[in-house]
């Protein structure tokens, strides 16, 4: 077994682990090497943005046009990358969501789900409280030929899957909000249950380099200590931090009914911690040249945790610093250093069960549909 592969005891403390997971771990993780980004790229990055507090539909769609096209936008010429987004359905009336917008905007949302640019279901939302809400959501999606493969827990929504830090009951067979069987029937294969790391570059051996910053020594030292503590606790069998130990994008797990599923890890490498600058106005201090260079040097992959729709009060566009950060990221993509893609595509590429031929297929950027 290679020295950089996680040992079996790591999975002993993983919540919802089944014998399937352990058997899978023995077969795959003891023998397989890390999955590398597709050539000629050196690294792989997904900007995984939760839509929380996005001001309105216009802001949501304009951000997506700026990120995914080369068209002229309110933020200047678009950067023409491939960056996905999330959606939820039931929210208070003053927050943008699927049911809180017009039918014309719902049609735009459905186009973007079918094109793969809205690729993650961000729970059902704050005001969804029952299995009936889940049924109505999936019926609406499937009636319009829309399906998700990625689920992301949201804040402390009752329909969340994680019953610990995310306070969810969606995977609790005894609760009225139970829906994880419906989730599987819909086609969800990958779930995020609240775990985030400061480590730059997953699918590589664990390294805490790059967290400590001399300019912000005191605060970054605390972040480094927190990440170190997660590693220590995971090795002691702590289920809450078990996902951190192998430093892999995907780890096999299961739902409460025993159904196998993959759980994924997100990252925010900001020196202030995983909940710092995770916004559209603060992203420039996360998406830095030093961070991107570190990711390239490690030949790693990353699902970046953020909320692009969280902007400065009264604003509906990115500040200049964030715009410049995305233009810099575009340079890394054009120069074949970092493959920027949606969360679903990154997870599917890193799924160890995918056909081996997928690693050599040419990568084609998803075409962005006309939504204006």
Secondary structure, 3 states (H helix, E strand, C coil): CCCCCCCCHHHHCCCCCCHHHHHHHHHHCCCCCCCCCCCCCCEEEEEEECCCCCCCHHHHHHHHHHHHCCCEECCEECCCCCCCEEECCCCCCCCCCCCCCCHHHHHHHHHHHHHCCEEEECCCCCCCCCHHHHHHHHHHHHHCCCCCCEEECCCCCCCCCCCCCCCCCCCCCCCCCCCHHHHHHHCCCEEECCCEECCCCECCCCCCCCCCCHHHHHHHHHHHHHHHHHHHHHHCCCHHHHHHCCCCCEEEEECCCCCEEEEECEECCCCCCCCCCCCCCCHHHCCCHHHHHHHHHHCCEEEEEECCCCCCCCCCCCCHHHHHHHHHHHHHHHCCCEEECCHHHHHHHCCCCCCHHHHCCCCCCCCCCCCC
